[in-house]
Amino acid sequence: MPLIDAQNIEIRHGATRAVFGVSLSIEAGEIVTIVGPNGSGKSTLLRALIGAIPTSSGTIKRAPNLRVGYVPQKLHVDPTLPMTVRRFLNLPRHVGAKAVRVALTRTGVQELDKKQISALSGGQLQRVLLARAILNDPQVLVLDEATQGLDQPGSADFYRLIEALRDEIGCAVLMVSHELHVVMSATDRVICLNGHICCEGTPAVVTATEAYRELFGTGTGGALALYRHDHDHAHSGDQACTHDHHHEHEAAE
Ligand SMILES: Nc1ncnc2c1ncn2[C@@H]1O[C@H](COP(=O)(O)OP(=O)(O)OP(=O)(O)O)[C@@H](O)[C@H]1O
């Protein structure tokens, strides 16, 4: 049984239909990356899949007592509020020094445990947030553009860490990223979202498709830049677009 299984879901924010006709499932241990333009419903879909917001139609089934670890885009910390990394990882639930040490070691920042949260660099903070997300030994790790603000080598390191954690913990990973070219090698499956699912598949299959080339350019070696990705047409909930899209893209070769 999949960890999460969504069938034909629609999600509305008031009058805005943010996601429609989406069916997808997340299997144990796989890494799934959702890409798509701004406002295409990526965060909305993630939040619905983990049960944080309701759907307006369709069904989402989650494995019983599913353990989810969530890494937000960023954390706003009041610099006047003193809080060490160790204390932060013990909120809202006290987990103890050993669990904190294990989690920080797994994310490669064990030396930061006594540091103030407000004194961390962007990359260090993301690793601390990741450490917090794995404290409950998650079956699914969910990341919403977790590398925003990191430079490309920093992002690449972070995604390598995610892959290593997946291998170590055995969790599935569901993430949103704008950096498909960076995340590609650490992904089993790519889903391109624009309200509905435009195309999906393994990176190897997706990169070989015409739809993918239209979306992301034709560069080689994974050095593809998702630059601008316009879908200026309406859909009625189909799962694969067979018609032309209008895209502007740039391939960094
Ligand atoms: N809380 C909300 N109330 C009203 N509308 C919302 C809300 N959250 C999102 N929306 C709308 O739903 C649509 C999808 O937004 P969402 O944040 O899911 O997109 P996204 O793909 O994650 O975007 P981005 O890449 O910019 O983060 C957008 O039109 C957005 O304006």
The ligand as a MOL file (V3000), in Angstrom:
LIG
                    3D

  0  0  0     0  0            999 V3000
M  V30 BEGIN CTAB
M  V30 COUNTS 31 33 0 0 0
M  V30 BEGIN ATOM
M  V30 1 N -4.1050 30.9200 1.7680 0
M  V30 2 C -4.4670 31.2300 0.5360 0
M  V30 3 N -5.5720 31.9740 0.2890 0
M  V30 4 C -5.9700 32.2880 -0.9590 0
M  V30 5 N -5.3180 31.8910 -2.0700 0
M  V30 6 C -4.2080 31.1410 -1.9010 0
M  V30 7 C -3.7270 30.7840 -0.6060 0
M  V30 8 N -2.6110 30.0300 -0.7550 0
M  V30 9 C -2.4020 29.9380 -2.0910 0
M  V30 10 N -3.3520 30.5920 -2.7750 0
M  V30 11 C -3.4580 30.6930 -4.2530 0
M  V30 12 O -3.4450 29.3570 -4.7670 0
M  V30 13 C -2.6400 29.2790 -5.9400 0
M  V30 14 C -1.5250 28.2720 -5.7170 0
M  V30 15 O -0.6330 28.7520 -4.7260 0
M  V30 16 P 0.5840 27.8920 -4.1700 0
M  V30 17 O 1.2290 28.6890 -3.0850 0
M  V30 18 O 0.1220 26.5340 -3.8470 0
M  V30 19 O 1.5320 27.8350 -5.4590 0
M  V30 20 P 3.0670 27.4440 -5.5820 0
M  V30 21 O 3.1930 26.6420 -6.8350 0
M  V30 22 O 3.5420 26.8050 -4.3110 0
M  V30 23 O 3.7390 28.8650 -5.7970 0
M  V30 24 P 5.2340 29.4050 -5.5380 0
M  V30 25 O 6.1430 28.6780 -6.4890 0
M  V30 26 O 5.1160 30.8550 -5.8670 0
M  V30 27 O 5.5740 29.1390 -4.0790 0
M  V30 28 C -2.1520 30.6930 -6.2150 0
M  V30 29 O -3.0310 31.2800 -7.1360 0
M  V30 30 C -2.2720 31.3800 -4.8630 0
M  V30 31 O -2.5000 32.7570 -5.0230 0
M  V30 END ATOM
M  V30 BEGIN BOND
M  V30 1 1 1 2
M  V30 2 1 2 3
M  V30 3 2 2 7
M  V30 4 2 3 4
M  V30 5 1 4 5
M  V30 6 2 5 6
M  V30 7 1 6 7
M  V30 8 1 6 10
M  V30 9 1 7 8
M  V30 10 2 8 9
M  V30 11 1 9 10
M  V30 12 1 10 11
M  V30 13 1 11 12
M  V30 14 1 11 30
M  V30 15 1 12 13
M  V30 16 1 13 14
M  V30 17 1 13 28
M  V30 18 1 14 15
M  V30 19 1 15 16
M  V30 20 2 16 17
M  V30 21 1 16 18
M  V30 22 1 16 19
M  V30 23 1 19 20
M  V30 24 2 20 21
M  V30 25 1 20 22
M  V30 26 1 20 23
M  V30 27 1 23 24
M  V30 28 2 24 25
M  V30 29 1 24 26
M  V30 30 1 24 27
M  V30 31 1 28 29
M  V30 32 1 28 30
M  V30 33 1 30 31
M  V30 END BOND
M  V30 END CTAB
M  END
